[in-house]
Amino acid sequence: MRHSVPKSPQFYVTAPQECPYLDGRVERKLFTALNGPDSKVLNNALSKQGFRRSQNILYRPSCPDCTACLSARIPVQKFSFSKSERRVLKRNIELKREVKTPWASFEQFSLFKKYVESRHDNGGMSGMSEAEFTSMIEETSVNTVFCKYSLQNNESGTILGASLTDIIEDGLSMVYSFYEPEYKELSLGKYMILDHINLAKEMNLPYLYLGYWVEGSEKMQYKSQYEPLEVFVDGKWQLLKRKNLVKNNADLIKKSSEDPSYNTIYLPTNNT
């Protein structure tokens, strides 16, 4: 008889570095490698615990003096489009979504560079080479798709946006998205999120994972506009209430240091 054997991935913490979201803060990340035959199982389990995928790494914030970064997800069956969100969908009615195998192309890279230079010129991805972009798109050991959004012109389509998206056990996870910055009137970033809500509903998946909402970060504030929105706090998913967006960092930091269960990671087991 074979008993359940716990998975044993190795976890590490990055060295302190300047926080890209909040001035004067320092960030650290807890991470583990994502490879081998059990990658999908591990990705499913840790995504439910606030982790995020970047190529073949799973990570979540591990900052000793800050808890501003909270993993966020939309419960899609409870979500209903507002009037303004329906207008965004209507404005993009001519866009075609194609769910493709994640293979990089020069057309995608050109759009990515244009987006980064316009929106995140000082960010960590501003100097990314074409080879690095290809790795970001293609290096995955889990179930990943490339959602391409194009404007149909006769028989050809002009790409206006794209999202690298993981299909996990309980939802879709938007790993990274980028779009044509010149088409501001189309609200393409918002449109892709709204369309992913529809895609999750079509696939009968309960959640759309958006990555981290960062309290106090202007560039991440847009995520709190979606209602309802759940965030991972105190080791569990909780509804984020608009009237109480401000979290008590001091209490959360104290709890994390005094309560060992606060940072507990539950690993999957092999039942074969």
N, C-alpha and C positions, 0 to 999 in steps of 0.2 A: 504493500500500500504506500502511495506517495502522499505526503502531507503538503499543505500550502507552504510555499517558500516565499518569503518577503523579497521584494526587489531591493537592491542595495546600490542605488546611484550615489555617487560622491558629490557632496555639495561644497561650494567654495564661496568666499566673500571677496569682492573686488577691493582694490585699494581706494582710499578716499579720493574723490575728484570733484571739480566744480559742478554744481547742480545746473543742468541746462534749462530748468524751469523757474527757479526761484533765486533771485539775487542774494548773494551772501551766504548761501547754503552749500553744504557738502553732501554728496550722495555716495552711497555704497549699494551694491547689488548682491543678493544671494543667487547663485546660479549652479546649474548642473548640465552636463552634456546630454544631448538627445540623439542617440544613435542605437543601432542594433535592432533586433526583432521585436523588442518591447516598446519601441518609441511611441507608437500610437496609444498604447495603454497608459504610459507615463504622461504623455501630453494631455490625455483626457483627464487623468486624476489631478494633475497639478494646475491645469487651467481652471478647474473648479475651486482651487485654493488661491487664486489671485496671481498665478504665474502667467508669464507672457513668453511667446516664442520669438526668437531672432535667429534665423537659419537653424543650426543644429545646437542651439542653446535655449534652455528655459531659465527665466530669471524673474525675480520680483524685488522691489526695493527693500533694503535692510539698513536704513539710516538710523543711527542711535539717538539723534536729537530731533527727528521730524517724522511725522506720519501723514504728510500732505498728499502723497501719491496713493490713490485708492483704485483698485481694479474695478471697472464698471461694465455693466451689461444691461441690455434692454430685454425684459420679458415680452417677447413679441406678440403673444396671444392676448396680452392685456393692453397692448399699444393701439391707439387709434390716432389717425392722422388729423392734425389741426388744419384749420383753413389755410394758413400760410404754408404748411407742409404739402397740402394737396396742390397748391399753386406751383410749388417747386417741381412736383411730379409732372404737372401739366406742361410746364415750360420745357421739360426735357422729354416730351412724348416721342420726339423723332430720334432719340438715342436708342441704339440697339445694344443690349447686353449679351455678350458671348462668354460662356463658362468654358475655359480652355485649360489644357495642360500647361503648367508653369514653365514655359520656355521663353527666354529673353530674346529681344530683337533690338536692332538699332533704332527703330521707330519708337519703341517703348523708352529706351535710354534717353533719346533726345527730348521726349516729353518730360521724363523724370528730371533731367538737368534743368530744363526750363522752369519747372515747378519749384525745385529746390532753390534755384537762384532768385526766384521771385518771392518765395515765402519763408525760406529758412537759410538765408545766405550765410549766416554765422553758425549754423548748426553742424553737427558731426558728420552729416552726409554731404555737405557742400563740396567736398573734394573727392567724392567717390568716382572711381574710374569705371570704364565700361566692363572690365573684368570683374570688379567688385559688385557692380550692379547685377551682372549675370549670376554671380554666386548668391546674392540676396534672393533672386527670383527662383533659381533652380535648386539650390541646396536645401532639401527638405527630406526628412525620413518619415513624414506623416502624410495624411491625406490633405493635400494642398491643391487649390485651383487658382487660376488667374482669370479674374473677371474683367473683361475688356469692354469699354463703353465707346461706341463709335457712331459718328454721324454718317448716315448712309447717303452717298452721292453716286447715283447711278449704280454701277456694279462694284464700286470700291467704297471703303469706309475710312473716314478720317478719325483716328483715335483721339478722344477728348479726355478720357479718364481711365483709370485702372485700379484694381485692388487685388493684392495678394491675400488670399483668404484660406484659412484652414477650416476643414469640416471636422468638427469634433463630436463626441458622443451626444452632447446635449445642446449643440448650437453651431453657429458660424462665428469664427474669430477673424476680424479684419486685422491682419498682421501689419500691412502697410498699404496706403493708398496715395495716389498722386493724380493731378489733373491739369488741364490747360488753364493757366492763370489769367489769360486775357478774356475769358468768357465769364466775367464776374456776375453778369446778370442771370446766368444759369444756376448759380449756387451749386456747382458740381460736387463739392465735398459733401454737402448736406444731401444732395440727391443720391449719391452712392450709398450713404448710410440708410436712407429711406428705402432704396431699392433692395438693399441687403435684408431689411426687415421683411419685405415682400418675398424675397428668395427663401429666407428661413421659414416663413409661413408655408410656402410652396413645398418645402422639404419636410414639413411637419417637425421642425426643430424648435425647442422652446426659447432659446436665447440667442441674442446677437452680442458678442463680446467686442467692446470698443477699445480695449487697452486701459490706460490709466487716466483717470480724471485727477487733476492736481489742483487742490484748493489754493487759491491765490495766484494761479498762473493764467494770465490773460489768454495765451494761445491754446490752453486746454479747457477754457471755460465753456466752450460750445457744447461739450458733452453733457453738461448739466441741464441743457435746454430740452433734452428728450425726457418725456414723462410717460409712464413711470421709468425710473432708472434705479438699478440696484448697485450697491457698492460693497466690497468685501472688507468688513470691519470686525474686529474682535473675533476673528476666526470663523465668521459666518457672513452670508449675504444678507444685506439689509436694504430696505427701501430708503433712497435718498429723498429727503423732504425739502422742497424749495425754501420753506420758511425757516429751516434750520440747517443751512449749508455749512456753517462754521463748526468745525470739530474742535474739541478740547485736546490739543496736542499734548499738554502736560499730563493729563490723566491717562491718555493712551500710552505714552512713553513709560510712565510709572507702571502701568499694568503689564506692559510687555517685559519689563525687567523683573517684576515680582511674581508673575504667574507663568510658570513654564509651559502651560498648555496654550498660551497666547500665540506662540510661534511654532506650535507643533505642525509637522508636515505628515500627512497620512499617505502612505505609499500603497500602490496596488499590490495584490498578491497573485500568485500563480496557483490556480485551483486544479491544474491537470495532474 
